[in-house]
Amino acid sequence: MAKKTNIKTKKQKEEETIDSVQLLNGLGRFEISAFSVGFILFLVAVFMIISFTSYVYSGSSDFDLLENPTSSDVLNEAYKFKNVCGSLGAIVSYFFINTTFGLASYVVPLFFIMLSMKLMKVYKVGIIRHFILMTLLLVWASVAFAAVASFFPSAELSFV
């Protein structure tokens, strides 16, 4: 029996190397739009992580502004928000952390990162499986954090 060798000829190597122009011409509209949506989703996820982290550290002052808003506070004309991402970051963080799932909201941008990796075809991810797992993690982490916080009466005074 003869062994097959993996020696490639010069012509085969040249055929495998594709320059960037041929690569862009080979991509269809779906791939380009999927990559664009994935990249925008990745940027949104990074924005959310930065704004959540900033809200954890400077949220007490932002919480007061968002609980008692005036027209100038929401537009951030006087630069009163302490969130690194500005008024939009403070509003997004307030919504996710204070009104929905608390600190477990960090799971949402992590899922967005996974979804963006799938859309950009950087990494193969089973979206349905990870959606179910992340949803369960989001709900159970929220319940667990609330249960732990109930043991500490001083936690009721916190803005989180």
Secondary structure, DSSP 8 states (H G I E B T S, - for coil): ---------HHHHHHH---HHHHHHHS-HHHHHHHHHHHHHHHHHHHHHHHHHHHHHHHHHHHHHHHS--HHHHHTTT-----TTHHHHHHHHIIIIIIISGGGGGHHHHHHHHHHHHHTTSS---HHHHHHHHHHHHHHHHHHHHHHHHT-GGGGGS--
